[in-house]
Amino acid sequence: ILMLFNQHVTLTYKDLQVRSNIPLEELKRHLMSLYVNPKAKILVRRDPDKEKKDPEDSDQFMVNPQFESKLMRIKVPLVQLRGETNLTAEGTDAAGSADVPATVEEDRKHLVEAVIVRVMKSRKTLEHNQLVMEVTRHLTSRFQPAPTLIKQRIEKLIEREYLERSNADRRVYNYLA
C-alpha cells in the first residue's frame, strides 16, 4: 500500500483497490491500520468530515507529513475489524500455552520483560542463550515461559532501547541504562 504513494501524492480508496489487487477486507484492515492508529498514523485521510473510521470509495489518502519516528523500522499493529475472530495482532498465542486468558498473557509478557531488565541490569552484558536460561530460571516458580516468548520480549526491549545487540557479536545483548 505504502509503495503506491511513491508514484502518487494522493490516492482514493478506489484507486488503492484497483492498483494493489489486495482483497477488499484485507485492504480495508491494512489501510485502517495506517491511518487510524495514533502511534503509527502514517497516512492521512483528506477531509475526514465523516465520523466513520471505515474508508469509502471517494476517500482520499496521502502520506502524513507530520509523522516522525526515532526507529528505523516501524511495526504497525493491524486493526481488528468488528465481527472478526479473536486473534491478536501478533498472531497466535505468544507463550504457546493453551487456554490462557488474554489478561494473564499480558501480565506474563510484562513479567518476562521485568525479569529480563532485572537480569541485564545486574549483568550488563549477556549472551542470548544465557539470558534465556536465566529468565526461565527466575520465572519457573510462577510459570514456564516459552523461549519464543522471551525472544519476542527481548526484541520489544531492543525496540524500546532498554537493550542493544553487541556490535562485535550479534548474539550478545548489552544493557542500556
Disulfide bonds with the S-S distance in Angstrom:
none
